Amino acid sequence: MDEELTHFNNQQRAKMVDITEKQPTAREAVVRSQVIMKPETLVRIKEGKVSKGDVLAVAQVAGIMAAKKTADLIPMCHPLPLTGVDIQFHDNGHDTLYIEAVARTKGMTGVEMEALTAASVTALTVYDMCKAMDKGMVVGPAYLASKKGGKSGDFINEIEIQVHKNN
């Protein structure tokens, strides 16, 4: 914890970190989230029988759009030229929809916030489209599963290590 706090100026006020001198590198962030719901809600999503439309298609597009707007939502985020955003869904066959968001760029700062925003908005869109039939859905947690590239190097979350060890 001896690292210099880079988000404060000499008056101890918030600032956007200056990345002018950093070299662009390939970067990737993987974020996982989930929505826990009634079993019948998951069945209706998978069968395409939700009155608002194709939940997964709409949520996927919403997540991609959100990744592209991250800098507009998070005050100190740098606007990034995203080179790719992918969102995939899996489920446990009972009551949980799993969301994986992957964001990529070749830039001077990481894409963790873009992937977190994508996964979160994807989950919120699932909630929005299904809330009429299941107000008790639980969204999250959303967490950084892994990242590649950048000055701090690669990262794999301990949660991921434990999950793969147990499977």
C-alpha angles and dihedrals in degrees: 000000000000091000117124113252103245099186095069129077125217089277089056091248125134118271138170109258114252109239096169095120097044119107119234114253135172110270135183135181128191119199128184129201137157145204118217113205145155112295091242090055091056090048092052091048092051093045093047092241101133114120094227092058139251101358097193095047093049093044091049093053091045091053093050091048090049092053088055091051098046095112089054091056105037109056101214097038117116116232105250133201097234113209094191144358122187129179123191133182133213131166139201093235091247122053112332131083112199120208126200119188121189121189125186137186142157099227151112098271136036131271099223094114092049092052092045090050092047094051093044096049090045090055092045090052091053088052093048093050094047104034094100090066100030119026091166096070115134118219121206162298098226115194142168105257096182145337135200131203137015135090095300091052131217123341134193117189116238088234089063092048091053094046093052092044090055095048 
